[in-house]
Structure formats: C-alpha cells, structure tokens
Amino acid sequence: MSSESASQDSFRFDLAAESITLRIRWFGVAVGFALVNLISADLLPPGSSRDVVLLNSILCVGVIYVALDTYWSYRGKVFLSDWPLVVSLLETAFIGLLCFFDLGQESAFRFYYLLSVVVCAIRYAPAITYTTFLFHATSYTILLLTLPLSRTLPWVIMVVSMGWVTWASIQLSMLIRIASQRLAEANEQLEHRIAERTQELRESQAMLVQHEKQAAFGLLAAGIAHEVGNPLAAISSLVQILKRKSDDSDTIERYQMIGDQLRRIQGTLRELVDFSRPASTQASLCDVRNTVEEALSIAKYYKRRKGKRIVTRYGEGLPSVRVVHDQLVQVFLNLILNAMDATPEGGTIEISTSLQSGWIRINVRDTGHGIREENRKSIFEPYYTTKSTGTGLGLFVCRQLLERESNGQIDLAETGSDGTTFSVMVTGENLEGHEDIPAPTTGADHSLSVVESVLPAQESPDESTG
C-alpha cells in the first residue's frame, strides 16, 4: 500500500472515531443535565448536597466544547488533533470538577472517566491512552485526598476499573485498526486484480475483433480475386487474339498497353490475395528489409499516399532475425499507414533500420503535427483512437504481436510539432554479441553503410482511372 493511500485510510479512520466520540460526548452532557436537574434532593445520599447552578454552568462549558468539536467534524477535521494530551487534560478537569461539586467519590459523573479512556483508546495511540489513565487516576486521587468522608475502598475499585477498561479498550482498538488495515489492503488487492482481469478481457476482446476483421477481409479478398480474375483472364486472352490478328502498328501498340494494364491489375489481385491469406504464426528467420518492402508494396495502394514522399534507409549487412513474418508485416503496414494519415501532402515518411546492442531497430517517422501530450499514455490502449474513422486497435495489436509472438517491442520514440517517430525493436539469439550497425544519417555521404531508395508517390489503380 502506498504512503498516500495509507494516510487517506488513516484519515478516514480518524473521522470514523471522531463520529463515535461526538455521539458519546453528546450523550454524556445530556445525561449530565438529567442527573443534575431531574433527580430530586430526596434521592441523594443522607447529608449530601450539590450546587445545581454551578454544575449546570460546568455542563454548559462542556456543551460549548462538544459544539466546537462537532463543527470541526463537519469540516472534515478533528478538533485539537495535534494536541491529544491537551484534550485529555481538559476532559480530566471537566470530570473532576463535576465530581467535586456533585457527590465526590459517590458522584455518578465518576463513570465519565471510563467513557473518556474508551474514547481515547479509539482515537489515539496506546501511549496517549495510558497517559490519559494516569491523568484520570490522579484526578480521582485528588478527590480522595481533598474531600471529607472519602473512603479508600471505592477509590481502589474505581482506579482498578479505570486501569482494566484502559487495557481492554486499547486491545480492542488495536484489533479494529489491524482489521481495518488488512481489509483496506485486501480491498486494494481485489481492485488491482479486477483491473488486471478487466484489462486482459479488453485486450482479448480487441485481439478477437482484429482476427475476425482479418478473416472477413480474407474472405472478401478471395471472393474479389475469384470474381475479377476470371473476367480478366478472358479479356487478356481476347486482347492477345486481337493483337495477333491486327496488322496496324498503332492498334498493336494499344493492345500492348491494354495487356500491360491487365497484368498490373492481376498483380494487384495477387498481392491482395497473398496479404489476405491466413496468417502464419510460425517463427522463421526473416530479413527485416524485405519485410518492410512487403509492407510498402501493400501500402502503395492506400489512397492517402498520393503527394507524399517515402524514404527508406536500411543499415547495410543487417542479419536476419527469427520472428513471425506475417505478423511483422502487419506491424510495419500499420505504422506506415498511420504515418501516411499523419503526414500532410508534400510531407515525407522516413523508414530506417539499424542494429544496437543486439536489437534491430526500425524507426518509422512522419512529418505530421505530432501527438498531444495528454494522448501519449493512451495510444497503445485498445479502442483508443483520435481518428474519426479509426477503431483504436492498430497500435494495440502491434504491441501485442511484437511482445507476445516475436520477442520484440514498440515504443513512441519521440513526437513534436515537426513529426512523430515510432521505434520497433526485435532481437534473437543470433544477434547476441553481434557488432553494432550505426543508425543511418541524413547528412554526409553514407552510401557505404546505408542503402537509400526514394519511392515516388504513385496513384492507386482507382485514382489512375479518375
């Protein structure tokens, strides 16, 4: 349990104890007024007398004190909480004066000593309670020494009773405090476990939704490829027949252009089918550069790529790493599409690779407006998105795939008004002790250590047809 939560639990316990104290004190002054004003002189012991006016005045002072205590309690505070011994001295003087001006040792107000130590045990530490007992025992002893007709036996019985009640109240209070603390700890552990289980359930649900989306996309892609592929094959055959029968060079050239475009559509369909096939979960040695290129070959059909420049800088000689290939392609594709969404037209998306301390690092940087500070802690949570059409599963799925399946990790490396960089890191046994390959630079000649290629913006097939 943290110190902050512990202090809050302690403060709540003090307020609960204060509530009990207030009830006991209001009960005490009410009973005191009844004892003084409702019991006639005929019921008093023979030869005894009391100053009713003075007793009522003392009780009125007690009412003022309890009223102040109640006001502090309503404000969420404890009256004189920093001076508990001062409170004990005030209570000792109050009870001693009531007994002195009432019936001395025989006064019913002597039982207020017992109530006082019970309240003190509930509110304060054992040392304060034992000190309060000493105050009360001293006060009752003064009554024995100063008042006539005082007897030793009642004094002994009362002091022993006060001592026993003090000890019993302290033990009971300690049990209550320990039980309260353990209950608070158990409650905190329960809340923590519930939060963990809830988060696991959300993550499992998010992964299930993602798998269902991929399965539906695969069925759709396979259907499209089948329905479109057959007519394309027929058209391609007809074009070849017409081309062979034609003698006009211009017509042959146009037939050739039609064939090229048909092959382009067929290639797109093949890529679509390859991407939508059931993903393999078997880890294998993969070249990170080829994996990034596969993601880029799919991303080139994304409509928001138009007008954006993609620069890839691959560290030369990066070793292969054992990962789940299809899942790593999915991670890179998601990061590239996010970068395209964030980058304005005319902006640049940079992808670079390097090897550092046994980890292959892949940085994907855009030149967008960055991620707001209040959103940075939530971007990897399931269903969290700032896009109007987003599902909030992309980055979450990326993290799950990397951490659970591919022995990797993904982090938000940096973000600001000039852009955002996400870093993917993967490792394997064959990378342990491998010589580092520095991160690419953008300045001087780096042709010896870096292969650089600039992919110009291309229109998707839909856009090219207007």
LUMMI-381156 format. One line per 3 residues: number of its first residue (from 0); for each residue z, y, x of C-alpha. Coordinates in nm, 2 decimals, padded with zeros to 4 digits, always signed. Example, Ala and Ser with C-alpha at 12.3 -4.5 7.8 and 13.67 -1.06 7.14 Angstrom:
! LUMMI-381156
0	+00.78:-00.45:+01.23  +00.71:-00.11:+01.37
This chain:
! LUMMI-381156
0	+00.00:+00.00:+00.00  -00.09:+00.34:+00.14  +00.18:+00.61:+00.20
3	+00.02:+00.83:-00.06  +00.03:+00.57:-00.34  +00.38:+00.47:-00.23
6	+00.50:+00.83:-00.26  +00.34:+00.86:-00.60  +00.51:+00.54:-00.72
9	+00.85:+00.67:-00.58  +00.80:+01.00:-00.77  +00.73:+00.82:-01.09
12	+01.04:+00.61:-01.04  +01.25:+00.92:-00.99  +01.12:+01.07:-01.31
15	+01.20:+00.75:-01.50  +01.55:+00.75:-01.35  +01.58:+01.12:-01.45
18	+01.49:+01.04:-01.80  +01.77:+00.78:-01.82  +02.01:+01.03:-01.66
21	+01.93:+01.30:-01.92  +02.00:+01.07:-02.21  +02.33:+00.97:-02.06
24	+02.43:+01.32:-01.99  +02.34:+01.45:-02.34  +02.53:+01.16:-02.48
27	+02.83:+01.24:-02.27  +02.85:+01.61:-02.37  +02.80:+01.52:-02.74
30	+03.08:+01.26:-02.72  +03.29:+01.51:-02.53  +03.27:+01.77:-02.81
33	+03.35:+01.49:-03.06  +03.66:+01.38:-02.87  +03.79:+01.74:-02.84
36	+03.71:+01.87:-03.18  +03.71:+01.57:-03.42  +04.03:+01.38:-03.30
39	+04.33:+01.54:-03.46  +04.66:+01.61:-03.27  +04.83:+01.33:-03.47
42	+04.62:+01.07:-03.29  +04.73:+01.19:-02.94  +05.00:+01.01:-02.75
45	+05.36:+01.14:-02.82  +05.45:+01.45:-02.61  +05.09:+01.52:-02.51
48	+04.88:+01.83:-02.58  +04.54:+01.97:-02.49  +04.38:+02.31:-02.46
51	+04.09:+02.28:-02.70  +03.93:+02.62:-02.63  +03.93:+02.55:-02.25
54	+03.79:+02.20:-02.29  +03.51:+02.34:-02.51  +03.43:+02.60:-02.25
57	+03.41:+02.34:-01.98  +03.18:+02.13:-02.20  +02.96:+02.43:-02.27
60	+02.92:+02.47:-01.89  +02.81:+02.10:-01.89  +02.56:+02.18:-02.17
63	+02.41:+02.46:-01.96  +02.37:+02.23:-01.66  +02.21:+01.95:-01.86
66	+01.97:+02.20:-02.03  +01.86:+02.32:-01.68  +01.81:+01.95:-01.58
69	+01.61:+01.89:-01.89  +01.39:+02.20:-01.82  +01.32:+02.08:-01.47
72	+01.23:+01.73:-01.60  +00.97:+01.87:-01.85  +00.81:+02.04:-01.55
75	+00.78:+01.70:-01.37  +01.06:+01.77:-01.12  +01.42:+01.66:-01.06
78	+01.68:+01.93:-01.07  +01.86:+01.97:-00.73  +01.67:+01.67:-00.60
81	+01.71:+01.78:-00.24  +02.09:+01.81:-00.27  +02.22:+01.49:-00.43
84	+02.57:+01.53:-00.29  +02.59:+01.87:-00.45  +02.52:+01.71:-00.78
87	+02.79:+01.45:-00.72  +03.04:+01.72:-00.63  +02.96:+01.92:-00.95
90	+03.00:+01.61:-01.16  +03.33:+01.52:-00.99  +03.47:+01.87:-01.05
93	+03.34:+01.86:-01.41  +03.50:+01.53:-01.49  +03.82:+01.61:-01.30
96	+03.87:+01.94:-01.49  +03.81:+01.77:-01.83  +04.07:+01.50:-01.74
99	+04.32:+01.76:-01.60  +04.32:+01.98:-01.91  +04.30:+01.69:-02.16
102	+04.54:+01.40:-02.12  +04.54:+01.35:-01.74  +04.52:+00.98:-01.64
105	+04.51:+00.88:-02.01  +04.21:+01.10:-02.09  +03.90:+00.93:-02.23
108	+03.70:+01.15:-02.00  +03.80:+00.93:-01.71  +03.53:+00.68:-01.81
111	+03.28:+00.96:-01.73  +03.35:+00.86:-01.36  +03.19:+00.52:-01.43
114	+02.89:+00.67:-01.60  +02.84:+00.91:-01.31  +02.83:+00.63:-01.05
117	+02.59:+00.43:-01.26  +02.35:+00.73:-01.29  +02.39:+00.80:-00.92
120	+02.30:+00.43:-00.83  +01.99:+00.46:-01.04  +01.87:+00.78:-00.89
123	+01.98:+00.78:-00.52  +02.02:+00.56:-00.22  +02.33:+00.34:-00.18
126	+02.49:+00.57:+00.08  +02.48:+00.86:-00.17  +02.63:+00.64:-00.44
129	+02.92:+00.52:-00.22  +02.99:+00.88:-00.12  +03.00:+00.97:-00.49
132	+03.25:+00.69:-00.55  +03.47:+00.84:-00.28  +03.45:+01.19:-00.45
135	+03.55:+01.04:-00.78  +03.83:+00.83:-00.63  +03.96:+01.14:-00.46
138	+03.94:+01.34:-00.78  +04.13:+01.08:-00.98  +04.39:+01.06:-00.70
141	+04.45:+01.43:-00.73  +04.53:+01.38:-01.10  +04.79:+01.11:-00.99
144	+04.95:+01.35:-00.74  +04.95:+01.67:-00.94  +05.03:+01.57:-01.30
147	+05.37:+01.47:-01.42  +05.43:+01.13:-01.58  +05.14:+00.98:-01.38
150	+05.16:+00.61:-01.30  +05.03:+00.41:-01.01  +04.91:+00.10:-01.20
153	+04.65:+00.29:-01.42  +04.53:+00.47:-01.10  +04.48:+00.13:-00.92
156	+04.30:-00.02:-01.22  +04.07:+00.28:-01.25  +03.98:+00.31:-00.88
159	+03.92:-00.06:-00.86  +03.70:-00.04:-01.17  +03.50:+00.25:-01.02
162	+03.45:+00.06:-00.70  +03.33:-00.26:-00.88  +03.09:-00.06:-01.10
165	+02.96:+00.12:-00.80  +02.88:-00.20:-00.62  +02.73:-00.37:-00.92
168	+02.52:-00.06:-01.01  +02.38:-00.04:-00.65  +02.29:-00.41:-00.66
171	+02.12:-00.38:-00.99  +01.94:-00.07:-00.89  +01.81:-00.24:-00.57
174	+01.68:-00.53:-00.77  +01.50:-00.29:-01.01  +01.35:-00.10:-00.72
177	+01.23:-00.41:-00.54  +01.08:-00.55:-00.86  +00.91:-00.22:-00.93
180	+00.77:-00.21:-00.58  +00.64:-00.57:-00.60  +00.50:-00.51:-00.94
183	+00.32:-00.20:-00.81  +00.18:-00.40:-00.51  +00.07:-00.68:-00.74
186	-00.10:-00.43:-00.97  -00.28:-00.27:-00.68  -00.39:-00.61:-00.55
189	-00.51:-00.70:-00.90  -00.70:-00.38:-00.94  -00.86:-00.43:-00.59
192	-00.97:-00.79:-00.69  -01.10:-00.67:-01.02  -01.30:-00.40:-00.84
195	-01.44:-00.66:-00.59  -01.53:-00.90:-00.86  -01.69:-00.62:-01.07
198	-01.89:-00.51:-00.76  -02.00:-00.87:-00.69  -02.11:-00.91:-01.05
201	-02.31:-00.59:-01.04  -02.48:-00.70:-00.72  -02.56:-01.04:-00.85
204	-02.70:-00.89:-01.17  -02.91:-00.64:-00.96  -03.05:-00.93:-00.75
207	-03.12:-01.13:-01.06  -03.31:-00.83:-01.21  -03.50:-00.79:-00.89
210	-03.60:-01.16:-00.88  -03.71:-01.15:-01.24  -03.92:-00.84:-01.18
213	-04.09:-01.01:-00.88  -04.15:-01.33:-01.08  -04.30:-01.13:-01.36
216	-04.51:-00.93:-01.12  -04.63:-01.25:-00.96  -04.74:-01.40:-01.29
219	-04.92:-01.07:-01.38  -05.09:-01.05:-01.04  -05.21:-01.41:-01.06
222	-05.34:-01.35:-01.40  -05.53:-01.04:-01.30  -05.67:-01.21:-00.99
225	-05.80:-01.50:-01.20  -05.94:-01.28:-01.48  -06.10:-01.03:-01.24
228	-06.20:-01.28:-00.97  -06.43:-01.49:-01.18  -06.65:-01.20:-01.31
231	-06.66:-01.05:-00.96  -06.79:-01.38:-00.82  -07.06:-01.39:-01.09
234	-07.16:-01.02:-01.02  -07.16:-01.09:-00.65  -07.40:-01.38:-00.69
237	-07.63:-01.18:-00.92  -07.64:-00.90:-00.66  -07.73:-01.14:-00.39
240	-08.01:-01.29:-00.60  -08.15:-00.94:-00.69  -08.13:-00.83:-00.33
243	-08.34:-01.13:-00.21  -08.60:-01.07:-00.48  -08.63:-00.70:-00.41
246	-08.89:-00.56:-00.16  -08.78:-00.19:-00.18  -08.57:-00.09:+00.11
249	-08.37:+00.17:-00.09  -08.29:-00.08:-00.35  -08.18:-00.33:-00.09
252	-07.96:-00.07:+00.07  -07.80:+00.00:-00.27  -07.75:-00.37:-00.34
255	-07.58:-00.39:+00.00  -07.34:-00.11:-00.09  -07.26:-00.29:-00.42
258	-07.18:-00.60:-00.22  -06.96:-00.42:+00.02  -06.76:-00.27:-00.27
261	-06.73:-00.60:-00.44  -06.59:-00.76:-00.12  -06.35:-00.47:-00.10
264	-06.22:-00.54:-00.45  -06.20:-00.91:-00.36  -06.00:-00.83:-00.05
267	-05.76:-00.62:-00.26  -05.71:-00.91:-00.50  -05.64:-01.15:-00.22
270	-05.37:-00.91:-00.08  -05.22:-00.87:-00.43  -05.20:-01.25:-00.47
273	-05.06:-01.30:-00.13  -04.79:-01.04:-00.19  -04.70:-01.18:-00.53
276	-04.68:-01.54:-00.43  -04.32:-01.70:-00.44  -04.13:-01.56:-00.15
279	-04.02:-01.79:+00.12  -03.66:-01.80:+00.22  -03.71:-01.99:+00.54
282	-03.64:-01.80:+00.85  -03.90:-01.81:+01.12  -04.00:-01.62:+01.44
285	-04.18:-01.31:+01.34  -04.35:-01.02:+01.52  -04.19:-00.70:+01.38
288	-04.51:-00.51:+01.44  -04.72:-00.75:+01.23  -04.46:-00.74:+00.96
291	-04.47:-00.36:+00.95  -04.85:-00.37:+00.94  -04.84:-00.61:+00.64
294	-04.62:-00.37:+00.45  -04.86:-00.09:+00.54  -05.16:-00.28:+00.42
297	-04.99:-00.31:+00.08  -04.86:+00.04:+00.07  -05.21:+00.18:+00.13
300	-05.29:+00.12:-00.24  -04.99:+00.33:-00.35  -05.13:+00.63:-00.54
303	-04.88:+00.88:-00.38  -05.01:+00.81:-00.03  -05.30:+01.05:-00.07
306	-05.27:+01.35:+00.15  -05.00:+01.20:+00.38  -05.03:+01.10:+00.74
309	-04.87:+00.78:+00.86  -04.80:+00.74:+01.23  -04.68:+00.41:+01.38
312	-04.53:+00.39:+01.73  -04.45:+00.04:+01.85  -04.25:-00.03:+02.16
315	-04.46:-00.24:+02.39  -04.36:-00.60:+02.45  -04.11:-00.64:+02.17
318	-04.01:-01.01:+02.14  -04.03:-01.20:+01.82  -03.71:-01.24:+01.61
321	-03.61:-01.51:+01.37  -03.60:-01.36:+01.02  -03.71:-01.44:+00.67
324	-04.07:-01.30:+00.69  -04.14:-01.22:+00.32  -03.80:-01.05:+00.28
327	-03.85:-00.83:+00.58  -04.19:-00.73:+00.45  -04.03:-00.63:+00.12
330	-03.77:-00.42:+00.31  -04.03:-00.23:+00.50  -04.25:-00.18:+00.20
333	-03.96:-00.04:+00.00  -03.87:+00.21:+00.28  -04.24:+00.31:+00.32
336	-04.28:+00.37:-00.05  -03.96:+00.57:-00.06  -04.08:+00.78:+00.23
339	-04.41:+00.84:+00.05  -04.22:+00.96:-00.25  -04.01:+01.19:-00.04
342	-04.29:+01.34:+00.17  -04.49:+01.63:+00.03  -04.86:+01.63:+00.05
345	-04.97:+01.71:+00.41  -04.65:+01.56:+00.55  -04.60:+01.28:+00.80
348	-04.43:+00.95:+00.79  -04.34:+00.80:+01.12  -04.25:+00.44:+01.19
351	-04.12:+00.35:+01.54  -03.97:+00.04:+01.70  -03.75:-00.02:+02.00
354	-03.51:-00.27:+02.15  -03.15:-00.16:+02.21  -02.86:-00.38:+02.32
357	-03.00:-00.70:+02.17  -03.12:-00.54:+01.85  -03.47:-00.45:+01.74
360	-03.45:-00.11:+01.57  -03.72:+00.00:+01.32  -03.70:+00.37:+01.22
363	-03.88:+00.50:+00.91  -03.88:+00.88:+00.90  -04.02:+01.11:+00.64
366	-04.06:+01.49:+00.64  -03.92:+01.54:+00.29  -03.63:+01.75:+00.17
369	-03.36:+01.51:+00.27  -03.07:+01.35:+00.08  -02.80:+01.57:-00.07
372	-02.46:+01.51:+00.09  -02.30:+01.41:-00.24  -02.56:+01.13:-00.28
375	-02.54:+00.98:+00.07  -02.25:+00.75:+00.00  -02.41:+00.60:-00.32
378	-02.77:+00.54:-00.21  -02.71:+00.17:-00.13  -02.52:+00.10:-00.46
381	-02.70:-00.10:-00.73  -02.87:+00.10:-01.01  -02.81:+00.44:-00.83
384	-03.12:+00.65:-00.81  -03.23:+01.01:-00.81  -03.58:+00.94:-00.92
387	-03.67:+00.99:-01.28  -03.86:+00.66:-01.28  -03.65:+00.47:-01.03
390	-03.45:+00.15:-01.10  -03.19:+00.21:-00.83  -03.24:-00.13:-00.68
393	-03.47:-00.07:-00.38  -03.22:+00.02:-00.11  -02.95:-00.21:-00.25
396	-03.19:-00.50:-00.24  -03.30:-00.41:+00.11  -02.93:-00.42:+00.23
399	-02.87:-00.75:+00.06  -03.18:-00.91:+00.20  -03.10:-00.80:+00.55
402	-02.73:-00.87:+00.56  -02.73:-01.20:+00.37  -03.06:-01.36:+00.49
405	-03.20:-01.20:+00.80  -02.89:-01.12:+01.02  -02.97:-00.75:+01.01
408	-02.85:-00.42:+00.87  -02.99:-00.10:+00.73  -02.84:+00.24:+00.76
411	-02.91:+00.61:+00.68  -02.96:+00.73:+01.04  -03.00:+01.10:+00.97
414	-03.10:+01.33:+00.69  -03.15:+01.70:+00.66  -03.38:+01.97:+00.52
417	-03.65:+01.86:+00.77  -03.65:+01.49:+00.67  -03.47:+01.16:+00.65
420	-03.46:+00.86:+00.88  -03.36:+00.51:+00.78  -03.29:+00.25:+01.05
423	-03.34:-00.12:+01.01  -03.19:-00.34:+01.28  -03.25:-00.71:+01.33
426	-03.13:-00.95:+01.60  -03.14:-01.31:+01.71  -03.02:-01.54:+01.98
429	-03.34:-01.49:+02.19  -03.26:-01.12:+02.21  -02.92:-01.16:+02.37
432	-02.94:-01.02:+02.72  -03.30:-00.90:+02.68  -03.40:-00.59:+02.87
435	-03.39:-00.28:+02.65  -03.72:-00.12:+02.55  -03.66:+00.26:+02.50
438	-03.74:+00.43:+02.17  -04.08:+00.60:+02.16  -04.11:+00.96:+02.24
441	-04.34:+01.21:+02.07  -04.40:+01.44:+02.37  -04.55:+01.34:+02.70
444	-04.79:+01.06:+02.77  -04.63:+00.73:+02.66  -04.93:+00.51:+02.65
447	-04.78:+00.27:+02.89  -04.48:+00.18:+02.68  -04.60:+00.27:+02.33
450	-04.90:+00.17:+02.12  -04.97:+00.46:+01.88  -05.20:+00.45:+01.59
453	-05.26:+00.71:+01.32  -05.35:+00.57:+00.98  -05.55:+00.84:+00.79
456	-05.49:+00.89:+00.42  -05.71:+00.67:+00.21  -05.77:+00.68:-00.16
459	-05.68:+00.38:-00.36  -05.96:+00.19:-00.54  -05.86:+00.36:-00.87
462	-05.87:+00.71:-00.72  -06.20:+00.65:-00.55  -06.36:+00.58:-00.88
465	-06.25:+00.91:-01.01
